[in-house]
Amino acid sequence: MSHCPLSDYISLPPEALSEVVNSDSSGCYLVQGMGPLAVYGEARLGRLLFAHGAGAGHQSPFMRQFVTSLADRGVQVLCIDFPYMQQMQETGKRRPPPPIAQSVKQLAGWYALLAPLFSMPLWVGGKSMGGRVATLLASQQTCPGVVVAGYPFHPTKAPDKLRLDHWPATVCPMLILQGGRDPFGTREEVESYTLPANAQLAWLKDGDHDFKPRRSSGLTQTVLIDEATQVAASFVRAQTPDVE
């Protein structure tokens, strides 16, 4: 798969992307003027532009497991790192993400570059903060659909500060894969919200924000990630025309 050290990424200009991303093979690329792009799997069912969470980039253990499992199910995943994350990786120093609007603009730039390269619709999504960014983007422009792994419905210590104001403007199909005891939005909390009809919730039993269950549950993180990607692949397939 595409788990490459950043030093092994192949540098190429944006105009050369069409050939490599349509080759139906995994690869790691450093797109000039944009940053790293990792391509996972073949697009048998669909394609998904996927953004990382606030504290770890697309090479994090969760991201690797999630996108690999999803790619194995026929959804090609294209992973990017936001510029602040690239700086963290280069310097080895942690830094907070910029204002969310800046990340939305950066994801929009990637989408504008990649979407025209494909005949198949390009979905957007992300892990946690990346998922919030994806839903904001989909509220501002037309997108075929959104997949989120662990939506941050509210800050962990501020359950009344909901991040849902833009959801009514996000009219495309949305799938939210959520651990039942996610501190950013537990099942009990989220089921009390009024959510738009196009938002589908898939609950992962006893999972936390990274889909890790307690040992007493008898489940494992790998099992929950596989369950989540099976639901996601089925959701994308159901919403994508002309897929057999």
Secondary structure, 3 states (H helix, E strand, C coil): CCCCCHHHCEEECHHHHHHHHCCCCCEEEEECCCEEEEEECCCCCEEEEEECCCCCCCCCHHHHHHHHHHHHCCEEEEEECCHHHHHHHHHCCCCCCCCHHHHHHHHHHHHHHHHHHCCCCEEEEEECHHHHHHHHHHHHCCCCCEEEECCCCCCCCCCCCCCCCCHHHCCCCEEEEEECCCCCCCHHHHCCCCCCCCEEEEEECCCCCCCCCCHHHCCCHHHHHHHHHHHHHHHHHHHCCCCC
